[in-house]
Amino acid sequence: MIILVIMLFSCKNKIDVINSVFPFKDSIPEMIGKNIDYLESDSGKVIVSLTSPTMKKYGGKNSLIEFPDGFKVVFYDSAMNIKSQMSADYGINFEKKRLMEAKKNVIIINYENHEILFTEHIIWNQKKKTIFSNVPIKLITKSDTIYGQSFESDETFSHYTIIDPSGVFIVDQEEE
């Protein structure tokens, strides 16, 4: 009887013991969605849309949303015309940091300038409204194909800088 009482009181749910048995407690998504279509609007006008075949939302202090089967984000102007879009085979959005990371077959299209950017990894900083990549990129414009070692842009892909560019391209010369 004494042994039974000791065993009952010695079996406590200590959080350290539980965490050591289940070290990946946040690895199970708290929500899974299929065929996602998310719209963000301002004054009743859609400014961003996101579509994805699969979304997994993880909670906790480092909450994130994962798009393991890829995604597409489209940016609209005030007249609902598509300005630009970004797609990739994998995406992860760190909610508190407001950073979205895209990997594998990343494509950014600027419809206004008729430009397409290809890379394997890009980060979208939603706070700063910037996009950047520290891996090689390929940019196709109306007349040129430009390669670079990295890339920085505004989130609409309207103004950008290519680091260490190469390729055959036309350079406009200013008249003196």
Backbone as CSV, one residue per row, in Angstrom:
resi,resn,N_x,N_y,N_z,CA_x,CA_y,CA_z,C_x,C_y,C_z
1,MET,0.826,-1.187,0.000,0.000,0.000,0.000,0.874,1.256,0.000
2,ILE,1.935,1.259,0.799,2.835,2.412,0.870,3.498,2.624,-0.487
3,ILE,3.890,1.558,-1.143,4.528,1.666,-2.457,3.551,2.261,-3.476
4,LEU,2.286,1.866,-3.432,1.272,2.392,-4.342,1.069,3.888,-4.122
5,VAL,1.022,4.327,-2.864,0.853,5.748,-2.548,2.067,6.537,-3.036
6,ILE,3.272,6.030,-2.838,4.494,6.711,-3.288,4.487,6.832,-4.814
7,MET,4.057,5.767,-5.498,4.015,5.810,-6.963,3.007,6.834,-7.454
8,LEU,1.855,6.929,-6.820,0.843,7.897,-7.239,1.336,9.332,-7.064
9,PHE,1.989,9.620,-5.951,2.460,10.978,-5.701,3.738,11.314,-6.471
10,SER,4.471,10.303,-6.882,5.688,10.574,-7.640,5.391,10.795,-9.118
11,CYS,4.237,10.441,-9.598,3.868,10.626,-11.005,3.190,11.971,-11.183
12,LYS,3.995,13.005,-11.332,3.470,14.347,-11.549,3.745,14.748,-12.993
13,ASN,2.912,15.591,-13.529,3.100,16.094,-14.892,4.035,17.288,-14.866
14,LYS,5.311,17.015,-14.760,6.295,18.086,-14.789,6.506,18.497,-16.232
15,ILE,6.421,19.789,-16.491,6.504,20.296,-17.855,7.840,19.961,-18.509
16,ASP,8.937,19.948,-17.734,10.240,19.598,-18.297,10.273,18.149,-18.760
17,VAL,9.651,17.268,-17.990,9.614,15.854,-18.348,8.763,15.668,-19.603
18,ILE,7.625,16.338,-19.643,6.741,16.224,-20.811,7.446,16.751,-22.059
19,ASN,8.112,17.921,-21.932,8.815,18.497,-23.077,9.963,17.622,-23.546
20,SER,10.606,16.899,-22.611,11.697,16.025,-23.038,11.164,14.806,-23.789
21,VAL,9.966,14.358,-23.442,9.357,13.230,-24.137,8.796,13.680,-25.495
22,PHE,8.228,14.904,-25.545,7.651,15.460,-26.773,8.369,16.759,-27.132
23,PRO,9.619,16.668,-27.643,10.394,17.881,-27.897,9.858,18.728,-29.049
24,PHE,9.030,18.174,-29.918,8.519,18.905,-31.084,7.037,19.211,-30.909
25,LYS,6.662,19.738,-29.760,5.249,19.978,-29.488,4.615,20.952,-30.463
26,ASP,5.406,21.890,-31.052,4.859,22.847,-32.003,4.961,22.352,-33.437
27,SER,5.402,21.104,-33.640,5.580,20.620,-35.006,4.283,20.096,-35.612
28,ILE,3.255,20.004,-34.832,1.965,19.569,-35.351,1.140,20.819,-35.627
29,PRO,0.672,20.994,-36.871,-0.080,22.209,-37.173,-1.379,22.278,-36.395
30,GLU,-1.718,23.486,-35.974,-2.996,23.657,-35.282,-4.133,23.826,-36.281
31,MET,-3.776,24.118,-37.536,-4.788,24.253,-38.575,-4.176,23.856,-39.919
32,ILE,-4.934,23.137,-40.724,-4.528,22.779,-42.076,-5.662,23.188,-43.011
33,GLY,-5.312,23.895,-44.083,-6.315,24.321,-45.053,-5.956,23.816,-46.434
34,LYS,-6.954,23.542,-47.223,-6.766,23.094,-48.607,-7.418,24.109,-49.542
35,ASN,-6.800,24.304,-50.707,-7.301,25.227,-51.724,-7.589,26.613,-51.139
36,ILE,-6.550,27.224,-50.582,-6.644,28.511,-49.900,-6.750,29.652,-50.908
37,ASP,-7.631,30.595,-50.622,-7.760,31.820,-51.406,-7.969,32.954,-50.404
38,TYR,-6.881,33.692,-50.130,-6.881,34.764,-49.129,-6.829,36.110,-49.842
39,LEU,-7.688,37.035,-49.428,-7.712,38.375,-50.001,-7.468,39.411,-48.918
40,GLU,-6.653,40.414,-49.226,-6.435,41.538,-48.318,-6.927,42.788,-49.039
41,SER,-7.751,43.578,-48.352,-8.316,44.754,-49.002,-8.027,46.010,-48.199
42,ASP,-8.168,47.136,-48.878,-8.027,48.449,-48.263,-9.146,49.311,-48.834
43,SER,-9.981,49.833,-47.974,-11.133,50.647,-48.386,-12.018,49.909,-49.387
44,GLY,-12.193,48.631,-49.175,-13.075,47.827,-50.010,-12.462,47.357,-51.320
45,LYS,-11.190,47.667,-51.564,-10.535,47.245,-52.800,-9.455,46.230,-52.470
46,VAL,-9.444,45.131,-53.224,-8.443,44.086,-53.010,-7.080,44.632,-53.419
47,ILE,-6.096,44.492,-52.522,-4.743,44.941,-52.832,-3.781,43.766,-52.965
48,VAL,-4.085,42.650,-52.300,-3.242,41.451,-52.358,-4.142,40.227,-52.304
49,SER,-3.809,39.225,-53.120,-4.475,37.933,-53.001,-3.410,36.852,-52.920
50,LEU,-3.708,35.812,-52.161,-2.794,34.692,-52.010,-3.587,33.416,-52.240
51,THR,-3.065,32.540,-53.089,-3.691,31.243,-53.301,-2.652,30.152,-53.068
52,SER,-3.124,29.014,-52.565,-2.229,27.889,-52.289,-3.047,26.608,-52.192
53,PRO,-2.504,25.487,-52.689,-3.227,24.219,-52.534,-3.274,23.734,-51.087
54,THR,-2.225,24.059,-50.301,-2.172,23.593,-48.914,-1.549,24.661,-48.022
55,MET,-2.165,24.876,-46.865,-1.627,25.797,-45.869,-1.625,25.089,-44.518
56,LYS,-0.512,25.235,-43.793,-0.422,24.676,-42.446,-0.064,25.811,-41.503
57,LYS,-0.864,25.998,-40.462,-0.628,27.059,-39.493,-0.147,26.448,-38.186
58,TYR,1.002,26.968,-37.729,1.597,26.509,-36.477,1.508,27.646,-35.469
59,GLY,1.072,27.336,-34.257,0.939,28.347,-33.219,2.183,28.452,-32.361
60,GLY,2.033,29.083,-31.234,3.143,29.245,-30.310,3.768,30.618,-30.437
61,LYS,4.850,30.811,-29.687,5.479,32.132,-29.683,6.160,32.451,-31.004
62,ASN,6.519,31.456,-31.787,7.101,31.665,-33.117,6.137,31.170,-34.182
63,SER,4.904,31.661,-34.126,3.874,31.172,-35.038,4.263,31.413,-36.489
64,LEU,3.849,30.475,-37.334,4.167,30.581,-38.752,3.092,29.891,-39.567
65,ILE,3.060,30.248,-40.843,2.173,29.606,-41.802,3.060,29.037,-42.902
66,GLU,2.872,27.766,-43.204,3.691,27.083,-44.203,2.826,26.734,-45.423
67,PHE,3.403,26.886,-46.595,2.759,26.520,-47.849,3.625,25.437,-48.505
68,PRO,3.500,24.181,-48.050,4.404,23.128,-48.513,4.232,22.749,-49.980
69,ASP,3.084,23.060,-50.568,2.820,22.719,-51.965,2.845,23.951,-52.869
70,GLY,3.452,25.027,-52.369,3.586,26.228,-53.174,2.496,27.253,-52.920
71,PHE,2.657,28.408,-53.566,1.712,29.512,-53.400,1.867,30.493,-54.553
72,LYS,0.903,31.407,-54.650,0.974,32.528,-55.580,0.386,33.747,-54.879
73,VAL,1.145,34.862,-54.879,0.688,36.132,-54.314,0.562,37.120,-55.467
74,VAL,-0.579,37.815,-55.548,-0.819,38.787,-56.605,-1.069,40.151,-55.954
75,PHE,-0.402,41.190,-56.482,-0.566,42.560,-56.011,-1.378,43.340,-57.042
76,TYR,-2.367,44.111,-56.551,-3.260,44.874,-57.423,-3.078,46.370,-57.197
77,ASP,-3.384,47.156,-58.239,-3.408,48.609,-58.063,-4.817,49.026,-57.619
78,SER,-5.054,50.314,-57.481,-6.343,50.802,-56.973,-7.505,50.510,-57.926
79,ALA,-7.218,50.256,-59.202,-8.261,49.921,-60.177,-8.428,48.413,-60.341
80,MET,-7.822,47.635,-59.446,-7.875,46.165,-59.456,-7.140,45.545,-60.644
81,ASN,-6.205,46.281,-61.243,-5.345,45.713,-62.276,-4.180,45.019,-61.586
82,ILE,-3.753,43.895,-62.127,-2.623,43.172,-61.541,-1.347,43.942,-61.843
83,LYS,-0.624,44.306,-60.784,0.659,44.994,-60.926,1.803,43.999,-61.006
84,SER,1.790,43.032,-60.077,2.867,42.053,-60.026,2.382,40.807,-59.316
85,GLN,3.184,39.742,-59.435,2.856,38.518,-58.719,4.134,37.764,-58.397
86,MET,4.050,36.946,-57.361,5.169,36.105,-56.952,4.623,34.699,-56.719
87,SER,5.352,33.695,-57.212,4.955,32.312,-56.968,6.201,31.485,-56.673
88,ALA,5.994,30.363,-55.983,7.097,29.465,-55.636,6.519,28.095,-55.300
89,ASP,7.402,27.099,-55.289,6.987,25.740,-54.960,6.889,25.504,-53.455
90,TYR,7.444,26.420,-52.654,7.386,26.295,-51.194,7.403,27.692,-50.594
91,GLY,6.647,27.882,-49.538,6.654,29.163,-48.854,6.431,28.995,-47.372
92,ILE,6.969,29.954,-46.610,6.764,29.969,-45.171,6.656,31.427,-44.735
93,ASN,5.640,31.716,-43.936,5.381,33.075,-43.476,5.539,33.120,-41.957
94,PHE,6.534,33.876,-41.496,6.763,34.053,-40.059,5.910,35.237,-39.619
95,GLU,4.786,34.942,-38.978,3.767,35.947,-38.716,4.251,37.119,-37.859
96,LYS,4.892,36.835,-36.758,5.309,37.923,-35.858,6.426,38.766,-36.472
97,LYS,7.325,38.144,-37.197,8.424,38.863,-37.848,7.952,39.548,-39.129
98,ARG,6.796,39.126,-39.644,6.244,39.632,-40.911,7.240,39.440,-42.057
99,LEU,7.783,38.217,-42.115,8.698,37.820,-43.183,8.114,36.602,-43.892
100,MET,8.112,36.636,-45.205,7.707,35.471,-45.974,8.893,35.024,-46.811
101,GLU,9.172,33.749,-46.740,10.299,33.181,-47.456,9.764,32.250,-48.542
102,ALA,10.240,32.429,-49.759,9.839,31.586,-50.880,11.054,30.825,-51.378
103,LYS,10.846,29.539,-51.670,11.945,28.691,-52.129,11.480,27.840,-53.303
104,LYS,12.442,27.428,-54.112,12.241,26.502,-55.224,11.363,27.125,-56.321
105,ASN,11.982,27.361,-57.457,11.264,27.883,-58.622,10.492,29.166,-58.324
106,VAL,11.163,30.117,-57.717,10.536,31.397,-57.394,10.469,32.232,-58.675
107,ILE,9.279,32.744,-58.956,9.070,33.578,-60.141,8.332,34.838,-59.706
108,ILE,8.887,35.996,-60.076,8.234,37.274,-59.815,7.992,37.942,-61.162
109,ILE,6.751,38.355,-61.397,6.387,38.999,-62.657,5.914,40.416,-62.380
110,ASN,6.476,41.388,-63.108,6.015,42.770,-63.073,5.266,43.006,-64.383
111,TYR,3.943,43.092,-64.300,3.131,43.240,-65.506,3.238,44.633,-66.113
112,GLU,3.501,45.625,-65.298,3.615,46.995,-65.804,4.868,47.171,-66.660
113,ASN,5.982,46.586,-66.219,7.245,46.726,-66.944,7.562,45.525,-67.840
114,HIS,6.701,44.507,-67.809,6.898,43.288,-68.609,8.246,42.646,-68.292
115,GLU,8.488,42.412,-66.997,9.735,41.799,-66.542,9.431,40.568,-65.703
116,ILE,10.301,39.571,-65.818,10.147,38.333,-65.050,11.474,38.016,-64.374
117,LEU,11.420,37.733,-63.079,12.598,37.371,-62.302,12.493,35.910,-61.893
118,PHE,13.587,35.166,-62.058,13.659,33.762,-61.654,14.768,33.610,-60.619
119,THR,14.505,32.876,-59.559,15.513,32.578,-58.546,15.065,31.349,-57.761
120,GLU,15.899,30.899,-56.842,15.565,29.733,-56.016,15.205,30.095,-54.581
121,HIS,15.422,31.345,-54.205,15.139,31.732,-52.820,14.950,33.242,-52.756
122,ILE,13.900,33.663,-52.084,13.648,35.096,-51.934,12.946,35.328,-50.612
123,ILE,13.154,36.496,-50.020,12.503,36.856,-48.757,11.727,38.147,-48.965
124,TRP,10.475,38.129,-48.531,9.597,39.288,-48.622,9.438,39.841,-47.202
125,ASN,9.977,41.039,-46.960,9.846,41.707,-45.670,8.589,42.571,-45.741
126,GLN,7.523,42.109,-45.111,6.240,42.786,-45.201,6.221,44.103,-44.424
127,LYS,7.029,44.217,-43.378,7.121,45.482,-42.630,7.746,46.569,-43.488
128,LYS,8.872,46.238,-44.114,9.609,47.210,-44.926,9.093,47.291,-46.363
129,LYS,8.195,46.356,-46.726,7.644,46.278,-48.085,8.752,46.113,-49.120
130,THR,9.691,45.193,-48.805,10.816,44.921,-49.700,10.918,43.429,-49.979
131,ILE,11.573,43.123,-51.091,11.865,41.752,-51.484,13.361,41.677,-51.735
132,PHE,14.015,40.607,-51.257,15.440,40.468,-51.533,15.827,39.004,-51.658
133,SER,16.935,38.789,-52.369,17.466,37.455,-52.568,18.977,37.519,-52.482
134,ASN,19.575,36.553,-51.830,21.031,36.468,-51.733,21.580,35.289,-52.530
135,VAL,20.795,34.811,-53.472,21.237,33.733,-54.362,21.132,34.246,-55.796
136,PRO,21.768,33.582,-56.743,21.732,34.061,-58.131,20.316,34.216,-58.681
137,ILE,20.155,35.230,-59.540,18.863,35.522,-60.155,19.034,35.635,-61.667
138,LYS,17.913,35.515,-62.358,17.849,35.755,-63.800,16.656,36.669,-64.029
139,LEU,16.878,37.791,-64.706,15.829,38.764,-64.983,15.659,38.884,-66.490
140,ILE,14.440,38.687,-66.953,14.135,38.841,-68.373,13.286,40.096,-68.527
141,THR,13.772,41.028,-69.347,13.031,42.255,-69.649,12.563,42.184,-71.097
142,LYS,11.968,43.265,-71.593,11.511,43.296,-72.989,12.661,43.050,-73.960
143,SER,13.844,43.551,-73.620,14.958,43.477,-74.567,16.194,42.752,-74.046
144,ASP,16.247,42.417,-72.757,17.482,41.893,-72.172,17.234,40.665,-71.303
145,THR,18.312,39.924,-71.107,18.362,38.880,-70.085,19.559,39.200,-69.214
146,ILE,19.292,39.447,-67.934,20.324,39.884,-66.997,20.440,38.848,-65.879
147,TYR,21.676,38.509,-65.541,21.950,37.606,-64.433,22.577,38.415,-63.308
148,GLY,22.357,37.998,-62.072,22.956,38.690,-60.942,23.197,37.740,-59.792
149,GLN,24.041,38.170,-58.860,24.368,37.348,-57.700,23.384,37.533,-56.544
150,SER,22.690,38.663,-56.529,21.645,38.904,-55.535,20.736,40.004,-56.059
151,PHE,19.703,40.328,-55.267,18.635,41.175,-55.766,17.937,41.863,-54.604
152,GLU,17.536,43.116,-54.798,16.719,43.866,-53.827,15.648,44.615,-54.597
153,SER,14.435,44.703,-54.020,13.336,45.360,-54.713,12.284,45.843,-53.724
154,ASP,11.402,46.743,-54.202,10.197,47.034,-53.435,9.252,45.848,-53.643
155,GLU,8.204,45.751,-52.819,7.362,44.561,-52.867,6.539,44.447,-54.150
156,THR,6.415,45.521,-54.903,5.679,45.435,-56.165,6.595,45.145,-57.342
157,PHE,7.897,45.000,-57.073,8.874,44.676,-58.109,8.945,45.791,-59.152
158,SER,8.698,47.036,-58.715,8.746,48.193,-59.618,10.124,48.842,-59.646
159,HIS,10.790,48.891,-58.501,12.118,49.497,-58.387,13.039,48.468,-57.759
160,TYR,14.120,48.124,-58.452,14.988,47.061,-57.955,16.448,47.357,-58.251
161,THR,17.302,46.605,-57.554,18.743,46.669,-57.749,19.246,45.241,-57.903
162,ILE,20.051,45.014,-58.938,20.675,43.709,-59.150,22.144,43.848,-58.772
163,ILE,22.598,42.997,-57.871,23.980,43.026,-57.408,24.835,42.165,-58.333
164,ASP,25.953,42.730,-58.806,26.903,42.060,-59.690,26.220,41.534,-60.961
165,PRO,25.587,42.440,-61.734,24.872,42.012,-62.939,25.824,41.576,-64.050
166,SER,25.322,40.670,-64.888,26.059,40.248,-66.078,25.047,39.863,-67.145
167,GLY,25.515,39.744,-68.384,24.643,39.398,-69.495,24.767,40.435,-70.589
168,VAL,23.997,40.244,-71.620,23.991,41.199,-72.723,22.735,42.043,-72.558
169,PHE,22.935,43.360,-72.370,21.790,44.244,-72.204,22.102,45.628,-72.723
170,ILE,21.052,46.362,-73.025,21.163,47.712,-73.593,21.285,48.709,-72.459
171,VAL,22.249,49.624,-72.582,22.444,50.677,-71.590,22.119,52.006,-72.246
172,ASP,21.178,52.739,-71.678,20.843,54.057,-72.196,21.923,55.037,-71.785
173,GLN,22.423,55.792,-72.749,23.422,56.799,-72.448,22.749,58.174,-72.399
174,GLU,23.068,58.916,-71.371,22.504,60.253,-71.233,23.234,61.209,-72.163
175,GLU,22.465,62.121,-72.769,23.084,63.128,-73.623,23.686,64.211,-72.763
176,GLU,24.841,64.706,-73.182,25.515,65.748,-72.399,25.174,67.108,-72.932
